[in-house]
Amino acid sequence: SEKEVTTVTKNWLRILNVKLGWINDFDKIVIKYAKYFKLLRIFTGHDREVKSVKFSTDGRMIVSSSTDKTVRIWDVESGKQIQHLIGHLDWVNVAEFSPDGTTIISCSNDKTIRLWDIKTGKEMKKLEGHKDLVLYVNFSSDGKKIVSCSTDKTIKLWDIHSKKEIKELIYRSGSVKYVQFSTDNQIIISSSKDGRISLWNVKTGEILKQLTGHLYDVLRAKFSPNCQFIVSCSSDKTIRIWNIQSGKQTQILKGHRGIITDVKYFPEGQTILSCSNDETICLWDIKSRQKIQEIKGCFRSILGIDISSNGNTIVSCSSDYTIQIWG
């Protein structure tokens, strides 16, 4: 609407030091975000806080994990719950779809990783090996491997076909909070309680680089779509962007008033989405380093976010037991 476009325009006019070429970037941002993201619907069903939410590759489904020990699959359009996956004995920290959309993987404080059949909702396999809480899991882009991390100071690689552990990477400095494969599956990024971000060679298991700058534990550290940059968030209330080749920090984004619980690049690689226990969700423009939108006052602590593959829809989850769809 005209009102929304005016709001965006006013936000951009606050930017100082306007450089040549800014008008083109301005036009792109107005076209993309003139509508702003609005709340479309709320999903309810979990009876404890929702820890994570992830879109399927086609954007039609969402998988959620919760401290109620369950994993649930939802239809985005109707808001209906498709599957209710029961088996974990403790909090489920993360769940995500396989690239081919047939399988769900989840990890839990019960020290296990579980594979689920989406159609039947049945547990296919339980992977055991971590000696403590399993905090994160991620599929490789080809769906052939899984990487997991734990408070036991290890990162483990698993083969999907054999359902067995194929490699263990030891991080002696503390708990590993997050892991992710690069798009070519040659590098693993991890973030840890000691405030460091590490890049690992998948084949050799060696640390290639460590990025330091955050003051406290790094909760998430994710590759940009082209894998040339990393965006990270921390308990120090900052978002930081890093150049992978140089290993240097290029930007610090400040604005959240609480711990930043999750962060992610939009598919176009020029916008960042973040959420915090300050009860806000924010969109940031990388070039201007400005906050494009702040959604606040709607829910309690926002614990997780994801973006659909086309960049048109956002999903978030909260400590108030709900899941929110924005578009």
TORKOL-4160 file (C-alpha; in steps of 0.2 Angstrom, whole numbers, padded with zeros to 4 digits, m for minus):
327
<pt num="1" X="0000" Y="0000" Z="0000"/>
<pt num="2" X="0005" Y="0018" Z="m0001"/>
<pt num="3" X="0007" Y="0020" Z="0017"/>
<pt num="4" X="0019" Y="0005" Z="0018"/>
<pt num="5" X="0029" Y="0012" Z="0004"/>
<pt num="6" X="0030" Y="0029" Z="0013"/>
<pt num="7" X="0036" Y="0020" Z="0028"/>
<pt num="8" X="0050" Y="0011" Z="0019"/>
<pt num="9" X="0055" Y="0028" Z="0010"/>
<pt num="10" X="0056" Y="0037" Z="0027"/>
<pt num="11" X="0067" Y="0023" Z="0034"/>
<pt num="12" X="0079" Y="0024" Z="0019"/>
<pt num="13" X="0079" Y="0043" Z="0020"/>
<pt num="14" X="0087" Y="0042" Z="0037"/>
<pt num="15" X="0103" Y="0034" Z="0029"/>
<pt num="16" X="0117" Y="0046" Z="0029"/>
<pt num="17" X="0132" Y="0047" Z="0017"/>
<pt num="18" X="0122" Y="0042" Z="0002"/>
<pt num="19" X="0134" Y="0036" Z="m0012"/>
<pt num="20" X="0132" Y="0036" Z="m0031"/>
<pt num="21" X="0122" Y="0021" Z="m0037"/>
<pt num="22" X="0111" Y="0021" Z="m0021"/>
<pt num="23" X="0095" Y="0025" Z="m0031"/>
<pt num="24" X="0096" Y="0008" Z="m0040"/>
<pt num="25" X="0098" Y="m0001" Z="m0023"/>
<pt num="26" X="0084" Y="0009" Z="m0016"/>
<pt num="27" X="0072" Y="0004" Z="m0030"/>
<pt num="28" X="0076" Y="m0014" Z="m0028"/>
<pt num="29" X="0073" Y="m0013" Z="m0009"/>
<pt num="30" X="0056" Y="m0004" Z="m0011"/>
<pt num="31" X="0050" Y="m0016" Z="m0024"/>
<pt num="32" X="0055" Y="m0031" Z="m0013"/>
<pt num="33" X="0050" Y="m0025" Z="0004"/>
<pt num="34" X="0036" Y="m0012" Z="0000"/>
<pt num="35" X="0023" Y="m0024" Z="0007"/>
<pt num="36" X="0033" Y="m0027" Z="0023"/>
<pt num="37" X="0031" Y="m0044" Z="0031"/>
<pt num="38" X="0015" Y="m0046" Z="0040"/>
<pt num="39" X="0008" Y="m0060" Z="0051"/>
<pt num="40" X="m0002" Y="m0072" Z="0040"/>
<pt num="41" X="m0006" Y="m0085" Z="0053"/>
<pt num="42" X="m0002" Y="m0094" Z="0069"/>
<pt num="43" X="0000" Y="m0112" Z="0071"/>
<pt num="44" X="m0004" Y="m0120" Z="0088"/>
<pt num="45" X="m0001" Y="m0138" Z="0094"/>
<pt num="46" X="0015" Y="m0139" Z="0104"/>
<pt num="47" X="0012" Y="m0138" Z="0123"/>
<pt num="48" X="0030" Y="m0132" Z="0127"/>
<pt num="49" X="0041" Y="m0119" Z="0119"/>
<pt num="50" X="0046" Y="m0122" Z="0101"/>
<pt num="51" X="0064" Y="m0123" Z="0098"/>
<pt num="52" X="0066" Y="m0123" Z="0079"/>
<pt num="53" X="0056" Y="m0121" Z="0063"/>
<pt num="54" X="0062" Y="m0126" Z="0045"/>
<pt num="55" X="0054" Y="m0125" Z="0028"/>
<pt num="56" X="0054" Y="m0140" Z="0016"/>
<pt num="57" X="0063" Y="m0137" Z="0000"/>
<pt num="58" X="0047" Y="m0133" Z="m0009"/>
<pt num="59" X="0041" Y="m0121" Z="0005"/>
<pt num="60" X="0024" Y="m0131" Z="0007"/>
<pt num="61" X="0028" Y="m0139" Z="0024"/>
<pt num="62" X="0036" Y="m0134" Z="0040"/>
<pt num="63" X="0044" Y="m0145" Z="0053"/>
<pt num="64" X="0045" Y="m0139" Z="0071"/>
<pt num="65" X="0054" Y="m0146" Z="0086"/>
<pt num="66" X="0050" Y="m0142" Z="0104"/>
<pt num="67" X="0054" Y="m0145" Z="0123"/>
<pt num="68" X="0038" Y="m0155" Z="0123"/>
<pt num="69" X="0049" Y="m0169" Z="0116"/>
<pt num="70" X="0040" Y="m0170" Z="0099"/>
<pt num="71" X="0043" Y="m0165" Z="0081"/>
<pt num="72" X="0028" Y="m0159" Z="0071"/>
<pt num="73" X="0025" Y="m0157" Z="0052"/>
<pt num="74" X="0013" Y="m0143" Z="0046"/>
<pt num="75" X="0005" Y="m0138" Z="0030"/>
<pt num="76" X="0010" Y="m0120" Z="0027"/>
<pt num="77" X="m0006" Y="m0115" Z="0017"/>
<pt num="78" X="m0019" Y="m0123" Z="0028"/>
<pt num="79" X="m0010" Y="m0122" Z="0045"/>
<pt num="80" X="m0015" Y="m0140" Z="0048"/>
<pt num="81" X="m0003" Y="m0153" Z="0057"/>
<pt num="82" X="0002" Y="m0167" Z="0045"/>
<pt num="83" X="0012" Y="m0177" Z="0057"/>
<pt num="84" X="0016" Y="m0179" Z="0075"/>
<pt num="85" X="0032" Y="m0188" Z="0078"/>
<pt num="86" X="0035" Y="m0195" Z="0095"/>
<pt num="87" X="0050" Y="m0205" Z="0101"/>
<pt num="88" X="0063" Y="m0193" Z="0109"/>
<pt num="89" X="0064" Y="m0194" Z="0128"/>
<pt num="90" X="0070" Y="m0176" Z="0131"/>
<pt num="91" X="0069" Y="m0159" Z="0122"/>
<pt num="92" X="0071" Y="m0159" Z="0103"/>
<pt num="93" X="0083" Y="m0145" Z="0099"/>
<pt num="94" X="0082" Y="m0145" Z="0080"/>
<pt num="95" X="0073" Y="m0154" Z="0066"/>
<pt num="96" X="0075" Y="m0152" Z="0047"/>
<pt num="97" X="0069" Y="m0160" Z="0030"/>
<pt num="98" X="0081" Y="m0170" Z="0019"/>
<pt num="99" X="0084" Y="m0161" Z="0002"/>
<pt num="100" X="0073" Y="m0174" Z="m0007"/>
<pt num="101" X="0059" Y="m0170" Z="0006"/>
<pt num="102" X="0056" Y="m0188" Z="0011"/>
<pt num="103" X="0064" Y="m0189" Z="0028"/>
<pt num="104" X="0065" Y="m0178" Z="0044"/>
<pt num="105" X="0081" Y="m0178" Z="0055"/>
<pt num="106" X="0080" Y="m0172" Z="0073"/>
<pt num="107" X="0092" Y="m0171" Z="0088"/>
<pt num="108" X="0088" Y="m0170" Z="0106"/>
<pt num="109" X="0095" Y="m0168" Z="0124"/>
<pt num="110" X="0092" Y="m0187" Z="0125"/>
<pt num="111" X="0109" Y="m0188" Z="0116"/>
<pt num="112" X="0101" Y="m0196" Z="0100"/>
<pt num="113" X="0098" Y="m0191" Z="0082"/>
<pt num="114" X="0083" Y="m0199" Z="0074"/>
<pt num="115" X="0077" Y="m0201" Z="0056"/>
<pt num="116" X="0059" Y="m0201" Z="0052"/>
<pt num="117" X="0048" Y="m0206" Z="0037"/>
<pt num="118" X="0038" Y="m0190" Z="0032"/>
<pt num="119" X="0023" Y="m0200" Z="0025"/>
<pt num="120" X="0021" Y="m0213" Z="0039"/>
<pt num="121" X="0028" Y="m0203" Z="0053"/>
<pt num="122" X="0037" Y="m0218" Z="0059"/>
<pt num="123" X="0055" Y="m0218" Z="0066"/>
<pt num="124" X="0067" Y="m0225" Z="0053"/>
<pt num="125" X="0083" Y="m0225" Z="0063"/>
<pt num="126" X="0091" Y="m0219" Z="0080"/>
<pt num="127" X="0109" Y="m0214" Z="0078"/>
<pt num="128" X="0118" Y="m0215" Z="0095"/>
<pt num="129" X="0136" Y="m0210" Z="0098"/>
<pt num="130" X="0136" Y="m0193" Z="0106"/>
<pt num="131" X="0139" Y="m0193" Z="0125"/>
<pt num="132" X="0129" Y="m0178" Z="0129"/>
<pt num="133" X="0116" Y="m0166" Z="0123"/>
<pt num="134" X="0115" Y="m0165" Z="0104"/>
<pt num="135" X="0112" Y="m0147" Z="0099"/>
<pt num="136" X="0111" Y="m0147" Z="0080"/>
<pt num="137" X="0110" Y="m0157" Z="0065"/>
<pt num="138" X="0111" Y="m0153" Z="0046"/>
<pt num="139" X="0110" Y="m0163" Z="0030"/>
<pt num="140" X="0123" Y="m0161" Z="0016"/>
<pt num="141" X="0116" Y="m0153" Z="0001"/>
<pt num="142" X="0116" Y="m0170" Z="m0008"/>
<pt num="143" X="0107" Y="m0178" Z="0006"/>
<pt num="144" X="0120" Y="m0192" Z="0008"/>
<pt num="145" X="0128" Y="m0186" Z="0025"/>
<pt num="146" X="0123" Y="m0178" Z="0041"/>
<pt num="147" X="0133" Y="m0167" Z="0053"/>
<pt num="148" X="0129" Y="m0166" Z="0071"/>
<pt num="149" X="0136" Y="m0156" Z="0086"/>
<pt num="150" X="0135" Y="m0158" Z="0105"/>
<pt num="151" X="0140" Y="m0152" Z="0122"/>
<pt num="152" X="0152" Y="m0167" Z="0123"/>
<pt num="153" X="0164" Y="m0156" Z="0112"/>
<pt num="154" X="0162" Y="m0166" Z="0096"/>
<pt num="155" X="0156" Y="m0164" Z="0079"/>
<pt num="156" X="0151" Y="m0181" Z="0070"/>
<pt num="157" X="0148" Y="m0185" Z="0052"/>
<pt num="158" X="0136" Y="m0199" Z="0048"/>
<pt num="159" X="0132" Y="m0208" Z="0032"/>
<pt num="160" X="0114" Y="m0209" Z="0027"/>
<pt num="161" X="0115" Y="m0225" Z="0018"/>
<pt num="162" X="0124" Y="m0235" Z="0031"/>
<pt num="163" X="0116" Y="m0225" Z="0046"/>
<pt num="164" X="0133" Y="m0226" Z="0054"/>
<pt num="165" X="0146" Y="m0213" Z="0061"/>
<pt num="166" X="0160" Y="m0210" Z="0048"/>
<pt num="167" X="0170" Y="m0197" Z="0056"/>
<pt num="168" X="0172" Y="m0187" Z="0073"/>
<pt num="169" X="0180" Y="m0170" Z="0074"/>
<pt num="170" X="0185" Y="m0165" Z="0092"/>
<pt num="171" X="0183" Y="m0147" Z="0098"/>
<pt num="172" X="0193" Y="m0146" Z="0114"/>
<pt num="173" X="0188" Y="m0128" Z="0119"/>
<pt num="174" X="0170" Y="m0131" Z="0123"/>
<pt num="175" X="0153" Y="m0136" Z="0118"/>
<pt num="176" X="0148" Y="m0134" Z="0100"/>
<pt num="177" X="0132" Y="m0125" Z="0097"/>
<pt num="178" X="0129" Y="m0126" Z="0079"/>
<pt num="179" X="0135" Y="m0134" Z="0063"/>
<pt num="180" X="0132" Y="m0133" Z="0044"/>
<pt num="181" X="0138" Y="m0140" Z="0028"/>
<pt num="182" X="0144" Y="m0128" Z="0014"/>
<pt num="183" X="0134" Y="m0129" Z="m0002"/>
<pt num="184" X="0148" Y="m0140" Z="m0010"/>
<pt num="185" X="0149" Y="m0151" Z="0006"/>
<pt num="186" X="0168" Y="m0148" Z="0007"/>
<pt num="187" X="0168" Y="m0137" Z="0023"/>
<pt num="188" X="0159" Y="m0138" Z="0039"/>
<pt num="189" X="0156" Y="m0122" Z="0049"/>
<pt num="190" X="0154" Y="m0123" Z="0068"/>
<pt num="191" X="0150" Y="m0110" Z="0082"/>
<pt num="192" X="0154" Y="m0113" Z="0100"/>
<pt num="193" X="0152" Y="m0108" Z="0118"/>
<pt num="194" X="0170" Y="m0100" Z="0118"/>
<pt num="195" X="0164" Y="m0087" Z="0106"/>
<pt num="196" X="0174" Y="m0094" Z="0091"/>
<pt num="197" X="0168" Y="m0099" Z="0073"/>
<pt num="198" X="0178" Y="m0113" Z="0065"/>
<pt num="199" X="0179" Y="m0119" Z="0047"/>
<pt num="200" X="0183" Y="m0138" Z="0045"/>
<pt num="201" X="0189" Y="m0148" Z="0031"/>
<pt num="202" X="0177" Y="m0162" Z="0029"/>
<pt num="203" X="0189" Y="m0174" Z="0021"/>
<pt num="204" X="0204" Y="m0171" Z="0033"/>
<pt num="205" X="0194" Y="m0166" Z="0049"/>
<pt num="206" X="0207" Y="m0151" Z="0051"/>
<pt num="207" X="0202" Y="m0134" Z="0056"/>
<pt num="208" X="0205" Y="m0122" Z="0041"/>
<pt num="209" X="0201" Y="m0106" Z="0050"/>
<pt num="210" X="0195" Y="m0099" Z="0066"/>
<pt num="211" X="0185" Y="m0082" Z="0067"/>
<pt num="212" X="0186" Y="m0072" Z="0083"/>
<pt num="213" X="0177" Y="m0056" Z="0088"/>
<pt num="214" X="0161" Y="m0061" Z="0097"/>
<pt num="215" X="0162" Y="m0058" Z="0116"/>
<pt num="216" X="0151" Y="m0072" Z="0121"/>
<pt num="217" X="0145" Y="m0089" Z="0115"/>
<pt num="218" X="0140" Y="m0089" Z="0096"/>
<pt num="219" X="0123" Y="m0097" Z="0094"/>
<pt num="220" X="0123" Y="m0098" Z="0075"/>
<pt num="221" X="0135" Y="m0095" Z="0061"/>
<pt num="222" X="0128" Y="m0098" Z="0043"/>
<pt num="223" X="0135" Y="m0097" Z="0026"/>
<pt num="224" X="0129" Y="m0084" Z="0013"/>
<pt num="225" X="0121" Y="m0091" Z="m0002"/>
<pt num="226" X="0137" Y="m0090" Z="m0012"/>
<pt num="227" X="0147" Y="m0096" Z="0003"/>
<pt num="228" X="0159" Y="m0081" Z="0002"/>
<pt num="229" X="0153" Y="m0074" Z="0018"/>
<pt num="230" X="0147" Y="m0080" Z="0035"/>
<pt num="231" X="0133" Y="m0071" Z="0046"/>
<pt num="232" X="0134" Y="m0075" Z="0065"/>
<pt num="233" X="0124" Y="m0071" Z="0080"/>
<pt num="234" X="0128" Y="m0071" Z="0099"/>
<pt num="235" X="0123" Y="m0069" Z="0117"/>
<pt num="236" X="0133" Y="m0052" Z="0115"/>
<pt num="237" X="0118" Y="m0045" Z="0106"/>
<pt num="238" X="0127" Y="m0042" Z="0090"/>
<pt num="239" X="0126" Y="m0049" Z="0072"/>
<pt num="240" X="0143" Y="m0050" Z="0063"/>
<pt num="241" X="0147" Y="m0053" Z="0045"/>
<pt num="242" X="0164" Y="m0061" Z="0040"/>
<pt num="243" X="0173" Y="m0063" Z="0024"/>
<pt num="244" X="0178" Y="m0082" Z="0023"/>
<pt num="245" X="0193" Y="m0079" Z="0012"/>
<pt num="246" X="0202" Y="m0066" Z="0023"/>
<pt num="247" X="0194" Y="m0073" Z="0039"/>
<pt num="248" X="0191" Y="m0055" Z="0044"/>
<pt num="249" X="0175" Y="m0047" Z="0051"/>
<pt num="250" X="0167" Y="m0035" Z="0039"/>
<pt num="251" X="0152" Y="m0028" Z="0048"/>
<pt num="252" X="0144" Y="m0028" Z="0065"/>
<pt num="253" X="0125" Y="m0025" Z="0066"/>
<pt num="254" X="0118" Y="m0019" Z="0082"/>
<pt num="255" X="0100" Y="m0015" Z="0087"/>
<pt num="256" X="0093" Y="m0030" Z="0096"/>
<pt num="257" X="0091" Y="m0028" Z="0115"/>
<pt num="258" X="0093" Y="m0046" Z="0120"/>
<pt num="259" X="0102" Y="m0062" Z="0115"/>
<pt num="260" X="0101" Y="m0065" Z="0096"/>
<pt num="261" X="0094" Y="m0083" Z="0095"/>
<pt num="262" X="0095" Y="m0085" Z="0076"/>
<pt num="263" X="0100" Y="m0077" Z="0060"/>
<pt num="264" X="0100" Y="m0081" Z="0041"/>
<pt num="265" X="0103" Y="m0074" Z="0024"/>
<pt num="266" X="0089" Y="m0071" Z="0012"/>
<pt num="267" X="0091" Y="m0081" Z="m0004"/>
<pt num="268" X="0096" Y="m0065" Z="m0014"/>
<pt num="269" X="0111" Y="m0063" Z="m0002"/>
<pt num="270" X="0109" Y="m0045" Z="0002"/>
<pt num="271" X="0097" Y="m0046" Z="0016"/>
<pt num="272" X="0098" Y="m0054" Z="0034"/>
<pt num="273" X="0084" Y="m0060" Z="0045"/>
<pt num="274" X="0087" Y="m0061" Z="0064"/>
<pt num="275" X="0077" Y="m0065" Z="0080"/>
<pt num="276" X="0080" Y="m0062" Z="0098"/>
<pt num="277" X="0074" Y="m0065" Z="0116"/>
<pt num="278" X="0070" Y="m0047" Z="0116"/>
<pt num="279" X="0054" Y="m0052" Z="0107"/>
<pt num="280" X="0058" Y="m0045" Z="0090"/>
<pt num="281" X="0062" Y="m0051" Z="0072"/>
<pt num="282" X="0072" Y="m0039" Z="0061"/>
<pt num="283" X="0077" Y="m0038" Z="0043"/>
<pt num="284" X="0094" Y="m0029" Z="0039"/>
<pt num="285" X="0100" Y="m0023" Z="0022"/>
<pt num="286" X="0119" Y="m0027" Z="0021"/>
<pt num="287" X="0125" Y="m0013" Z="0010"/>
<pt num="288" X="0117" Y="0001" Z="0020"/>
<pt num="289" X="0119" Y="m0008" Z="0037"/>
<pt num="290" X="0102" Y="m0002" Z="0041"/>
<pt num="291" X="0087" Y="m0011" Z="0049"/>
<pt num="292" X="0073" Y="m0012" Z="0036"/>
<pt num="293" X="0060" Y="m0019" Z="0047"/>
<pt num="294" X="0057" Y="m0023" Z="0065"/>
<pt num="295" X="0043" Y="m0034" Z="0070"/>
<pt num="296" X="0040" Y="m0032" Z="0089"/>
<pt num="297" X="0028" Y="m0033" Z="0103"/>
<pt num="298" X="0019" Y="m0048" Z="0096"/>
<pt num="299" X="0026" Y="m0063" Z="0105"/>
<pt num="300" X="0038" Y="m0069" Z="0119"/>
<pt num="301" X="0056" Y="m0074" Z="0115"/>
<pt num="302" X="0058" Y="m0078" Z="0097"/>
<pt num="303" X="0069" Y="m0094" Z="0097"/>
<pt num="304" X="0070" Y="m0099" Z="0079"/>
<pt num="305" X="0067" Y="m0092" Z="0061"/>
<pt num="306" X="0068" Y="m0099" Z="0043"/>
<pt num="307" X="0065" Y="m0092" Z="0026"/>
<pt num="308" X="0056" Y="m0100" Z="0011"/>
<pt num="309" X="0067" Y="m0104" Z="m0004"/>
<pt num="310" X="0059" Y="m0090" Z="m0014"/>
<pt num="311" X="0062" Y="m0078" Z="0000"/>
<pt num="312" X="0043" Y="m0073" Z="0001"/>
<pt num="313" X="0038" Y="m0081" Z="0017"/>
<pt num="314" X="0046" Y="m0081" Z="0034"/>
<pt num="315" X="0042" Y="m0093" Z="0048"/>
<pt num="316" X="0047" Y="m0090" Z="0067"/>
<pt num="317" X="0044" Y="m0100" Z="0083"/>
<pt num="318" X="0042" Y="m0094" Z="0101"/>
<pt num="319" X="0043" Y="m0098" Z="0119"/>
<pt num="320" X="0024" Y="m0095" Z="0120"/>
<pt num="321" X="0022" Y="m0112" Z="0111"/>
<pt num="322" X="0017" Y="m0105" Z="0094"/>
<pt num="323" X="0023" Y="m0104" Z="0076"/>
<pt num="324" X="0021" Y="m0089" Z="0066"/>
<pt num="325" X="0020" Y="m0087" Z="0047"/>
<pt num="326" X="0024" Y="m0070" Z="0039"/>
<pt num="327" X="0022" Y="m0065" Z="0021"/>
